[in-house]
Amino acid sequence: MKIVLRKPSLKKMISSRTSPKRIIKNSIGMLLQQLHVIMKKWFEKQ
């Protein structure tokens, strides 16, 4: 089972002119996406 966590570096996040709201939404979105994938794999095992 392979779980890939992709995190852009902080410098890149700061240098690219994104608002804090957008960064938070993006990170939450990524977390939810990974949770979904993990749950899907878990249900397939059952």
mmCIF entry with sequence, helices, sheets and N, C-alpha, C, O atoms, coordinates in Angstrom:
data_MODEL
# 
_entry.id   MODEL 
# 
_entity.id                         1 
_entity.type                       polymer 
_entity.pdbx_number_of_molecules   1 
# 
_entity_poly.entity_id                      1 
_entity_poly.type                           'polypeptide(L)' 
_entity_poly.nstd_linkage                   no 
_entity_poly.nstd_monomer                   no 
_entity_poly.pdbx_seq_one_letter_code       MKIVLRKPSLKKMISSRTSPKRIIKNSIGMLLQQLHVIMKKWFEKQ 
_entity_poly.pdbx_seq_one_letter_code_can   MKIVLRKPSLKKMISSRTSPKRIIKNSIGMLLQQLHVIMKKWFEKQ 
_entity_poly.pdbx_strand_id                 A 
# 
loop_
_entity_poly_seq.entity_id 
_entity_poly_seq.num 
_entity_poly_seq.mon_id 
_entity_poly_seq.hetero 
1 1  MET n 
1 2  LYS n 
1 3  ILE n 
1 4  VAL n 
1 5  LEU n 
1 6  ARG n 
1 7  LYS n 
1 8  PRO n 
1 9  SER n 
1 10 LEU n 
1 11 LYS n 
1 12 LYS n 
1 13 MET n 
1 14 ILE n 
1 15 SER n 
1 16 SER n 
1 17 ARG n 
1 18 THR n 
1 19 SER n 
1 20 PRO n 
1 21 LYS n 
1 22 ARG n 
1 23 ILE n 
1 24 ILE n 
1 25 LYS n 
1 26 ASN n 
1 27 SER n 
1 28 ILE n 
1 29 GLY n 
1 30 MET n 
1 31 LEU n 
1 32 LEU n 
1 33 GLN n 
1 34 GLN n 
1 35 LEU n 
1 36 HIS n 
1 37 VAL n 
1 38 ILE n 
1 39 MET n 
1 40 LYS n 
1 41 LYS n 
1 42 TRP n 
1 43 PHE n 
1 44 GLU n 
1 45 LYS n 
1 46 GLN n 
# 
_struct_asym.id          A 
_struct_asym.entity_id   1 
# 
loop_
_struct_conf.conf_type_id 
_struct_conf.id 
_struct_conf.pdbx_PDB_helix_id 
_struct_conf.beg_label_comp_id 
_struct_conf.beg_label_asym_id 
_struct_conf.beg_label_seq_id 
_struct_conf.pdbx_beg_PDB_ins_code 
_struct_conf.end_label_comp_id 
_struct_conf.end_label_asym_id 
_struct_conf.end_label_seq_id 
_struct_conf.pdbx_end_PDB_ins_code 
_struct_conf.beg_auth_comp_id 
_struct_conf.beg_auth_asym_id 
_struct_conf.beg_auth_seq_id 
_struct_conf.end_auth_comp_id 
_struct_conf.end_auth_asym_id 
_struct_conf.end_auth_seq_id 
_struct_conf.pdbx_PDB_helix_class 
_struct_conf.details 
_struct_conf.pdbx_PDB_helix_length 
HELX_P HELX_P1 AA1 LEU A 10 ? SER A 15 ? LEU A 10 SER A 15 1 ? 6  
HELX_P HELX_P2 AA2 PRO A 20 ? LYS A 45 ? PRO A 20 LYS A 45 1 ? 26 
# 
_struct_conf_type.id          HELX_P 
_struct_conf_type.criteria    ? 
_struct_conf_type.reference   ? 
# 
loop_
_atom_site.group_PDB 
_atom_site.id 
_atom_site.type_symbol 
_atom_site.label_atom_id 
_atom_site.label_alt_id 
_atom_site.label_comp_id 
_atom_site.label_asym_id 
_atom_site.label_entity_id 
_atom_site.label_seq_id 
_atom_site.pdbx_PDB_ins_code 
_atom_site.Cartn_x 
_atom_site.Cartn_y 
_atom_site.Cartn_z 
_atom_site.occupancy 
_atom_site.B_iso_or_equiv 
_atom_site.pdbx_formal_charge 
_atom_site.auth_seq_id 
_atom_site.auth_comp_id 
_atom_site.auth_asym_id 
_atom_site.auth_atom_id 
_atom_site.pdbx_PDB_model_num 
ATOM 1   N N  . MET A 1 1  ? 0.850   -1.203 0.000  1.00 0.00 ? 1  MET A N  1 
ATOM 2   C CA . MET A 1 1  ? 0.000   0.000  0.000  1.00 0.00 ? 1  MET A CA 1 
ATOM 3   C C  . MET A 1 1  ? 0.876   1.239  0.000  1.00 0.00 ? 1  MET A C  1 
ATOM 4   O O  . MET A 1 1  ? 1.760   1.391  0.843  1.00 0.00 ? 1  MET A O  1 
ATOM 5   N N  . LYS A 1 2  ? 0.626   2.099  -0.931 1.00 0.00 ? 2  LYS A N  1 
ATOM 6   C CA . LYS A 1 2  ? 1.478   3.286  -1.081 1.00 0.00 ? 2  LYS A CA 1 
ATOM 7   C C  . LYS A 1 2  ? 0.656   4.553  -0.903 1.00 0.00 ? 2  LYS A C  1 
ATOM 8   O O  . LYS A 1 2  ? -0.294  4.804  -1.644 1.00 0.00 ? 2  LYS A O  1 
ATOM 9   N N  . ILE A 1 3  ? 1.036   5.342  0.087  1.00 0.00 ? 3  ILE A N  1 
ATOM 10  C CA . ILE A 1 3  ? 0.352   6.622  0.316  1.00 0.00 ? 3  ILE A CA 1 
ATOM 11  C C  . ILE A 1 3  ? 1.351   7.724  0.017  1.00 0.00 ? 3  ILE A C  1 
ATOM 12  O O  . ILE A 1 3  ? 2.416   7.798  0.630  1.00 0.00 ? 3  ILE A O  1 
ATOM 13  N N  . VAL A 1 4  ? 1.000   8.569  -0.922 1.00 0.00 ? 4  VAL A N  1 
ATOM 14  C CA . VAL A 1 4  ? 1.910   9.649  -1.310 1.00 0.00 ? 4  VAL A CA 1 
ATOM 15  C C  . VAL A 1 4  ? 1.395   10.966 -0.747 1.00 0.00 ? 4  VAL A C  1 
ATOM 16  O O  . VAL A 1 4  ? 0.258   11.365 -0.998 1.00 0.00 ? 4  VAL A O  1 
ATOM 17  N N  . LEU A 1 5  ? 2.250   11.629 0.015  1.00 0.00 ? 5  LEU A N  1 
ATOM 18  C CA . LEU A 1 5  ? 1.898   12.942 0.557  1.00 0.00 ? 5  LEU A CA 1 
ATOM 19  C C  . LEU A 1 5  ? 2.700   13.994 -0.187 1.00 0.00 ? 5  LEU A C  1 
ATOM 20  O O  . LEU A 1 5  ? 3.929   14.017 -0.131 1.00 0.00 ? 5  LEU A O  1 
ATOM 21  N N  . ARG A 1 6  ? 1.990   14.853 -0.878 1.00 0.00 ? 6  ARG A N  1 
ATOM 22  C CA . ARG A 1 6  ? 2.691   15.911 -1.622 1.00 0.00 ? 6  ARG A CA 1 
ATOM 23  C C  . ARG A 1 6  ? 2.480   17.236 -0.918 1.00 0.00 ? 6  ARG A C  1 
ATOM 24  O O  . ARG A 1 6  ? 1.353   17.708 -0.771 1.00 0.00 ? 6  ARG A O  1 
ATOM 25  N N  . LYS A 1 7  ? 3.586   17.830 -0.484 1.00 0.00 ? 7  LYS A N  1 
ATOM 26  C CA . LYS A 1 7  ? 3.504   19.125 0.181  1.00 0.00 ? 7  LYS A CA 1 
ATOM 27  C C  . LYS A 1 7  ? 4.431   20.109 -0.526 1.00 0.00 ? 7  LYS A C  1 
ATOM 28  O O  . LYS A 1 7  ? 5.641   19.891 -0.571 1.00 0.00 ? 7  LYS A O  1 
ATOM 29  N N  . PRO A 1 8  ? 3.886   21.175 -1.071 1.00 0.00 ? 8  PRO A N  1 
ATOM 30  C CA . PRO A 1 8  ? 4.751   22.187 -1.663 1.00 0.00 ? 8  PRO A CA 1 
ATOM 31  C C  . PRO A 1 8  ? 5.558   22.865 -0.566 1.00 0.00 ? 8  PRO A C  1 
ATOM 32  O O  . PRO A 1 8  ? 5.070   23.043 0.551  1.00 0.00 ? 8  PRO A O  1 
ATOM 33  N N  . SER A 1 9  ? 6.781   23.241 -0.880 1.00 0.00 ? 9  SER A N  1 
ATOM 34  C CA . SER A 1 9  ? 7.636   23.864 0.131  1.00 0.00 ? 9  SER A CA 1 
ATOM 35  C C  . SER A 1 9  ? 7.054   25.203 0.564  1.00 0.00 ? 9  SER A C  1 
ATOM 36  O O  . SER A 1 9  ? 6.356   25.867 -0.202 1.00 0.00 ? 9  SER A O  1 
ATOM 37  N N  . LEU A 1 10 ? 7.347   25.586 1.791  1.00 0.00 ? 10 LEU A N  1 
ATOM 38  C CA . LEU A 1 10 ? 6.808   26.834 2.345  1.00 0.00 ? 10 LEU A CA 1 
ATOM 39  C C  . LEU A 1 10 ? 7.261   28.032 1.524  1.00 0.00 ? 10 LEU A C  1 
ATOM 40  O O  . LEU A 1 10 ? 6.478   28.947 1.270  1.00 0.00 ? 10 LEU A O  1 
ATOM 41  N N  . LYS A 1 11 ? 8.516   28.029 1.113  1.00 0.00 ? 11 LYS A N  1 
ATOM 42  C CA . LYS A 1 11 ? 9.040   29.160 0.327  1.00 0.00 ? 11 LYS A CA 1 
ATOM 43  C C  . LYS A 1 11 ? 8.228   29.341 -0.946 1.00 0.00 ? 11 LYS A C  1 
ATOM 44  O O  . LYS A 1 11 ? 7.895   30.464 -1.324 1.00 0.00 ? 11 LYS A O  1 
ATOM 45  N N  . LYS A 1 12 ? 7.914   28.241 -1.603 1.00 0.00 ? 12 LYS A N  1 
ATOM 46  C CA . LYS A 1 12 ? 7.118   28.321 -2.838 1.00 0.00 ? 12 LYS A CA 1 
ATOM 47  C C  . LYS A 1 12 ? 5.731   28.851 -2.537 1.00 0.00 ? 12 LYS A C  1 
ATOM 48  O O  . LYS A 1 12 ? 5.198   29.664 -3.292 1.00 0.00 ? 12 LYS A O  1 
ATOM 49  N N  . MET A 1 13 ? 5.135   28.391 -1.427 1.00 0.00 ? 13 MET A N  1 
ATOM 50  C CA . MET A 1 13 ? 3.787   28.841 -1.062 1.00 0.00 ? 13 MET A CA 1 
ATOM 51  C C  . MET A 1 13 ? 3.780   30.334 -0.779 1.00 0.00 ? 13 MET A C  1 
ATOM 52  O O  . MET A 1 13 ? 2.845   31.044 -1.151 1.00 0.00 ? 13 MET A O  1 
ATOM 53  N N  . ILE A 1 14 ? 4.835   30.805 -0.116 1.00 0.00 ? 14 ILE A N  1 
ATOM 54  C CA . ILE A 1 14 ? 4.900   32.221 0.233  1.00 0.00 ? 14 ILE A CA 1 
ATOM 55  C C  . ILE A 1 14 ? 5.219   33.054 -1.007 1.00 0.00 ? 14 ILE A C  1 
ATOM 56  O O  . ILE A 1 14 ? 4.638   34.118 -1.219 1.00 0.00 ? 14 ILE A O  1 
ATOM 57  N N  . SER A 1 15 ? 6.158   32.550 -1.829 1.00 0.00 ? 15 SER A N  1 
ATOM 58  C CA . SER A 1 15 ? 6.583   33.321 -2.997 1.00 0.00 ? 15 SER A CA 1 
ATOM 59  C C  . SER A 1 15 ? 5.452   33.452 -4.015 1.00 0.00 ? 15 SER A C  1 
ATOM 60  O O  . SER A 1 15 ? 5.267   34.512 -4.613 1.00 0.00 ? 15 SER A O  1 
ATOM 61  N N  . SER A 1 16 ? 4.690   32.358 -4.209 1.00 0.00 ? 16 SER A N  1 
ATOM 62  C CA . SER A 1 16 ? 3.544   32.474 -5.110 1.00 0.00 ? 16 SER A CA 1 
ATOM 63  C C  . SER A 1 16 ? 2.499   33.287 -4.355 1.00 0.00 ? 16 SER A C  1 
ATOM 64  O O  . SER A 1 16 ? 2.171   32.976 -3.210 1.00 0.00 ? 16 SER A O  1 
ATOM 65  N N  . ARG A 1 17 ? 1.987   34.313 -4.988 1.00 0.00 ? 17 ARG A N  1 
ATOM 66  C CA . ARG A 1 17 ? 1.120   35.265 -4.270 1.00 0.00 ? 17 ARG A CA 1 
ATOM 67  C C  . ARG A 1 17 ? -0.272  34.706 -4.080 1.00 0.00 ? 17 ARG A C  1 
ATOM 68  O O  . ARG A 1 17 ? -1.204  35.051 -4.807 1.00 0.00 ? 17 ARG A O  1 
ATOM 69  N N  . THR A 1 18 ? -0.400  33.829 -3.081 1.00 0.00 ? 18 THR A N  1 
ATOM 70  C CA . THR A 1 18 ? -1.712  33.266 -2.776 1.00 0.00 ? 18 THR A CA 1 
ATOM 71  C C  . THR A 1 18 ? -2.146  33.758 -1.409 1.00 0.00 ? 18 THR A C  1 
ATOM 72  O O  . THR A 1 18 ? -1.331  33.896 -0.497 1.00 0.00 ? 18 THR A O  1 
ATOM 73  N N  . SER A 1 19 ? -3.415  34.016 -1.279 1.00 0.00 ? 19 SER A N  1 
ATOM 74  C CA . SER A 1 19 ? -3.944  34.499 -0.006 1.00 0.00 ? 19 SER A CA 1 
ATOM 75  C C  . SER A 1 19 ? -3.986  33.344 0.995  1.00 0.00 ? 19 SER A C  1 
ATOM 76  O O  . SER A 1 19 ? -4.107  32.185 0.597  1.00 0.00 ? 19 SER A O  1 
ATOM 77  N N  . PRO A 1 20 ? -3.886  33.650 2.280  1.00 0.00 ? 20 PRO A N  1 
ATOM 78  C CA . PRO A 1 20 ? -3.943  32.602 3.315  1.00 0.00 ? 20 PRO A CA 1 
ATOM 79  C C  . PRO A 1 20 ? -5.192  31.727 3.188  1.00 0.00 ? 20 PRO A C  1 
ATOM 80  O O  . PRO A 1 20 ? -5.135  30.513 3.384  1.00 0.00 ? 20 PRO A O  1 
ATOM 81  N N  . LYS A 1 21 ? -6.319  32.361 2.857  1.00 0.00 ? 21 LYS A N  1 
ATOM 82  C CA . LYS A 1 21 ? -7.568  31.602 2.703  1.00 0.00 ? 21 LYS A CA 1 
ATOM 83  C C  . LYS A 1 21 ? -7.406  30.513 1.640  1.00 0.00 ? 21 LYS A C  1 
ATOM 84  O O  . LYS A 1 21 ? -7.843  29.375 1.815  1.00 0.00 ? 21 LYS A O  1 
ATOM 85  N N  . ARG A 1 22 ? -6.764  30.898 0.535  1.00 0.00 ? 22 ARG A N  1 
ATOM 86  C CA . ARG A 1 22 ? -6.597  29.967 -0.580 1.00 0.00 ? 22 ARG A CA 1 
ATOM 87  C C  . ARG A 1 22 ? -5.676  28.811 -0.179 1.00 0.00 ? 22 ARG A C  1 
ATOM 88  O O  . ARG A 1 22 ? -5.916  27.657 -0.533 1.00 0.00 ? 22 ARG A O  1 
ATOM 89  N N  . ILE A 1 23 ? -4.622  29.144 0.564  1.00 0.00 ? 23 ILE A N  1 
ATOM 90  C CA . ILE A 1 23 ? -3.674  28.113 1.010  1.00 0.00 ? 23 ILE A CA 1 
ATOM 91  C C  . ILE A 1 23 ? -4.381  27.130 1.938  1.00 0.00 ? 23 ILE A C  1 
ATOM 92  O O  . ILE A 1 23 ? -4.193  25.918 1.829  1.00 0.00 ? 23 ILE A O  1 
ATOM 93  N N  . ILE A 1 24 ? -5.197  27.661 2.854  1.00 0.00 ? 24 ILE A N  1 
ATOM 94  C CA . ILE A 1 24 ? -5.916  26.810 3.814  1.00 0.00 ? 24 ILE A CA 1 
ATOM 95  C C  . ILE A 1 24 ? -6.903  25.912 3.069  1.00 0.00 ? 24 ILE A C  1 
ATOM 96  O O  . ILE A 1 24 ? -6.977  24.711 3.330  1.00 0.00 ? 24 ILE A O  1 
ATOM 97  N N  . LYS A 1 25 ? -7.658  26.499 2.142  1.00 0.00 ? 25 LYS A N  1 
ATOM 98  C CA . LYS A 1 25 ? -8.622  25.718 1.358  1.00 0.00 ? 25 LYS A CA 1 
ATOM 99  C C  . LYS A 1 25 ? -7.911  24.611 0.596  1.00 0.00 ? 25 LYS A C  1 
ATOM 100 O O  . LYS A 1 25 ? -8.391  23.479 0.535  1.00 0.00 ? 25 LYS A O  1 
ATOM 101 N N  . ASN A 1 26 ? -6.764  24.947 0.016  1.00 0.00 ? 26 ASN A N  1 
ATOM 102 C CA . ASN A 1 26 ? -5.999  24.005 -0.780 1.00 0.00 ? 26 ASN A CA 1 
ATOM 103 C C  . ASN A 1 26 ? -5.519  22.842 0.079  1.00 0.00 ? 26 ASN A C  1 
ATOM 104 O O  . ASN A 1 26 ? -5.633  21.682 -0.318 1.00 0.00 ? 26 ASN A O  1 
ATOM 105 N N  . SER A 1 27 ? -4.981  23.152 1.259  1.00 0.00 ? 27 SER A N  1 
ATOM 106 C CA . SER A 1 27 ? -4.456  22.091 2.126  1.00 0.00 ? 27 SER A CA 1 
ATOM 107 C C  . SER A 1 27 ? -5.582  21.203 2.641  1.00 0.00 ? 27 SER A C  1 
ATOM 108 O O  . SER A 1 27 ? -5.416  19.989 2.753  1.00 0.00 ? 27 SER A O  1 
ATOM 109 N N  . ILE A 1 28 ? -6.736  21.810 2.956  1.00 0.00 ? 28 ILE A N  1 
ATOM 110 C CA . ILE A 1 28 ? -7.890  21.024 3.421  1.00 0.00 ? 28 ILE A CA 1 
ATOM 111 C C  . ILE A 1 28 ? -8.377  20.130 2.281  1.00 0.00 ? 28 ILE A C  1 
ATOM 112 O O  . ILE A 1 28 ? -8.701  18.961 2.493  1.00 0.00 ? 28 ILE A O  1 
ATOM 113 N N  . GLY A 1 29 ? -8.425  20.677 1.100  1.00 0.00 ? 29 GLY A N  1 
ATOM 114 C CA . GLY A 1 29 ? -8.834  19.912 -0.073 1.00 0.00 ? 29 GLY A CA 1 
ATOM 115 C C  . GLY A 1 29 ? -7.936  18.714 -0.305 1.00 0.00 ? 29 GLY A C  1 
ATOM 116 O O  . GLY A 1 29 ? -8.410  17.613 -0.587 1.00 0.00 ? 29 GLY A O  1 
ATOM 117 N N  . MET A 1 30 ? -6.621  18.937 -0.183 1.00 0.00 ? 30 MET A N  1 
ATOM 118 C CA . MET A 1 30 ? -5.670  17.850 -0.378 1.00 0.00 ? 30 MET A CA 1 
ATOM 119 C C  . MET A 1 30 ? -5.844  16.782 0.696  1.00 0.00 ? 30 MET A C  1 
ATOM 120 O O  . MET A 1 30 ? -5.794  15.587 0.403  1.00 0.00 ? 30 MET A O  1 
ATOM 121 N N  . LEU A 1 31 ? -6.046  17.211 1.936  1.00 0.00 ? 31 LEU A N  1 
ATOM 122 C CA . LEU A 1 31 ? -6.240  16.262 3.043  1.00 0.00 ? 31 LEU A CA 1 
ATOM 123 C C  . LEU A 1 31 ? -7.485  15.410 2.804  1.00 0.00 ? 31 LEU A C  1 
ATOM 124 O O  . LEU A 1 31 ? -7.457  14.192 2.986  1.00 0.00 ? 31 LEU A O  1 
ATOM 125 N N  . LEU A 1 32 ? -8.584  16.062 2.392  1.00 0.00 ? 32 LEU A N  1 
ATOM 126 C CA . LEU A 1 32 ? -9.829  15.344 2.149  1.00 0.00 ? 32 LEU A CA 1 
ATOM 127 C C  . LEU A 1 32 ? -9.659  14.340 1.016  1.00 0.00 ? 32 LEU A C  1 
ATOM 128 O O  . LEU A 1 32 ? -10.183 13.228 1.072  1.00 0.00 ? 32 LEU A O  1 
ATOM 129 N N  . GLN A 1 33 ? -8.914  14.749 -0.017 1.00 0.00 ? 33 GLN A N  1 
ATOM 130 C CA . GLN A 1 33 ? -8.686  13.879 -1.161 1.00 0.00 ? 33 GLN A CA 1 
ATOM 131 C C  . GLN A 1 33 ? -7.918  12.630 -0.718 1.00 0.00 ? 33 GLN A C  1 
ATOM 132 O O  . GLN A 1 33 ? -8.246  11.516 -1.125 1.00 0.00 ? 33 GLN A O  1 
ATOM 133 N N  . GLN A 1 34 ? -6.897  12.825 0.115  1.00 0.00 ? 34 GLN A N  1 
ATOM 134 C CA . GLN A 1 34 ? -6.105  11.692 0.582  1.00 0.00 ? 34 GLN A CA 1 
ATOM 135 C C  . GLN A 1 34 ? -6.920  10.793 1.497  1.00 0.00 ? 34 GLN A C  1 
ATOM 136 O O  . GLN A 1 34 ? -6.813  9.569  1.427  1.00 0.00 ? 34 GLN A O  1 
ATOM 137 N N  . LEU A 1 35 ? -7.739  11.402 2.358  1.00 0.00 ? 35 LEU A N  1 
ATOM 138 C CA . LEU A 1 35 ? -8.607  10.616 3.239  1.00 0.00 ? 35 LEU A CA 1 
ATOM 139 C C  . LEU A 1 35 ? -9.535  9.749  2.400  1.00 0.00 ? 35 LEU A C  1 
ATOM 140 O O  . LEU A 1 35 ? -9.739  8.573  2.704  1.00 0.00 ? 35 LEU A O  1 
ATOM 141 N N  . HIS A 1 36 ? -10.093 10.328 1.350  1.00 0.00 ? 36 HIS A N  1 
ATOM 142 C CA . HIS A 1 36 ? -11.009 9.618  0.464  1.00 0.00 ? 36 HIS A CA 1 
ATOM 143 C C  . HIS A 1 36 ? -10.316 8.408  -0.156 1.00 0.00 ? 36 HIS A C  1 
ATOM 144 O O  . HIS A 1 36 ? -10.885 7.318  -0.209 1.00 0.00 ? 36 HIS A O  1 
ATOM 145 N N  . VAL A 1 37 ? -9.090  8.607  -0.621 1.00 0.00 ? 37 VAL A N  1 
ATOM 146 C CA . VAL A 1 37 ? -8.337  7.522  -1.254 1.00 0.00 ? 37 VAL A CA 1 
ATOM 147 C C  . VAL A 1 37 ? -8.044  6.420  -0.244 1.00 0.00 ? 37 VAL A C  1 
ATOM 148 O O  . VAL A 1 37 ? -8.156  5.236  -0.560 1.00 0.00 ? 37 VAL A O  1 
ATOM 149 N N  . ILE A 1 38 ? -7.666  6.812  0.976  1.00 0.00 ? 38 ILE A N  1 
ATOM 150 C CA . ILE A 1 38 ? -7.350  5.834  2.021  1.00 0.00 ? 38 ILE A CA 1 
ATOM 151 C C  . ILE A 1 38 ? -8.601  5.028  2.378  1.00 0.00 ? 38 ILE A C  1 
ATOM 152 O O  . ILE A 1 38 ? -8.541  3.805  2.504  1.00 0.00 ? 38 ILE A O  1 
ATOM 153 N N  . MET A 1 39 ? -9.740  5.721  2.542  1.00 0.00 ? 39 MET A N  1 
ATOM 154 C CA . MET A 1 39 ? -10.985 5.044  2.898  1.00 0.00 ? 39 MET A CA 1 
ATOM 155 C C  . MET A 1 39 ? -11.396 4.076  1.784  1.00 0.00 ? 39 MET A C  1 
ATOM 156 O O  . MET A 1 39 ? -11.854 2.966  2.053  1.00 0.00 ? 39 MET A O  1 
ATOM 157 N N  . LYS A 1 40 ? -11.227 4.508  0.541  1.00 0.00 ? 40 LYS A N  1 
ATOM 158 C CA . LYS A 1 40 ? -11.576 3.685  -0.606 1.00 0.00 ? 40 LYS A CA 1 
ATOM 159 C C  . LYS A 1 40 ? -10.770 2.388  -0.576 1.00 0.00 ? 40 LYS A C  1 
ATOM 160 O O  . LYS A 1 40 ? -11.317 1.302  -0.764 1.00 0.00 ? 40 LYS A O  1 
ATOM 161 N N  . LYS A 1 41 ? -9.468  2.514  -0.338 1.00 0.00 ? 41 LYS A N  1 
ATOM 162 C CA . LYS A 1 41 ? -8.593  1.336  -0.292 1.00 0.00 ? 41 LYS A CA 1 
ATOM 163 C C  . LYS A 1 41 ? -8.994  0.436  0.867  1.00 0.00 ? 41 LYS A C  1 
ATOM 164 O O  . LYS A 1 41 ? -8.985  -0.789 0.746  1.00 0.00 ? 41 LYS A O  1 
ATOM 165 N N  . TRP A 1 42 ? -9.344  1.051  1.990  1.00 0.00 ? 42 TRP A N  1 
ATOM 166 C CA . TRP A 1 42 ? -9.717  0.287  3.181  1.00 0.00 ? 42 TRP A CA 1 
ATOM 167 C C  . TRP A 1 42 ? -10.993 -0.498 2.941  1.00 0.00 ? 42 TRP A C  1 
ATOM 168 O O  . TRP A 1 42 ? -11.107 -1.655 3.346  1.00 0.00 ? 42 TRP A O  1 
ATOM 169 N N  . PHE A 1 43 ? -11.962 0.145  2.273  1.00 0.00 ? 43 PHE A N  1 
ATOM 170 C CA . PHE A 1 43 ? -13.228 -0.543 1.985  1.00 0.00 ? 43 PHE A CA 1 
ATOM 171 C C  . PHE A 1 43 ? -13.044 -1.672 0.987  1.00 0.00 ? 43 PHE A C  1 
ATOM 172 O O  . PHE A 1 43 ? -13.744 -2.683 1.055  1.00 0.00 ? 43 PHE A O  1 
ATOM 173 N N  . GLU A 1 44 ? -12.099 -1.508 0.051  1.00 0.00 ? 44 GLU A N  1 
ATOM 174 C CA . GLU A 1 44 ? -11.836 -2.551 -0.929 1.00 0.00 ? 44 GLU A CA 1 
ATOM 175 C C  . GLU A 1 44 ? -11.273 -3.792 -0.244 1.00 0.00 ? 44 GLU A C  1 
ATOM 176 O O  . GLU A 1 44 ? -11.522 -4.916 -0.682 1.00 0.00 ? 44 GLU A O  1 
ATOM 177 N N  . LYS A 1 45 ? -10.510 -3.585 0.837  1.00 0.00 ? 45 LYS A N  1 
ATOM 178 C CA . LYS A 1 45 ? -9.923  -4.709 1.584  1.00 0.00 ? 45 LYS A CA 1 
ATOM 179 C C  . LYS A 1 45 ? -11.006 -5.509 2.317  1.00 0.00 ? 45 LYS A C  1 
ATOM 180 O O  . LYS A 1 45 ? -10.926 -6.734 2.412  1.00 0.00 ? 45 LYS A O  1 
ATOM 181 N N  . GLN A 1 46 ? -12.011 -4.807 2.829  1.00 0.00 ? 46 GLN A N  1 
ATOM 182 C CA . GLN A 1 46 ? -13.049 -5.463 3.641  1.00 0.00 ? 46 GLN A CA 1 
ATOM 183 C C  . GLN A 1 46 ? -13.838 -6.500 2.846  1.00 0.00 ? 46 GLN A C  1 
ATOM 184 O O  . GLN A 1 46 ? -14.743 -7.135 3.387  1.00 0.00 ? 46 GLN A O  1 
# 
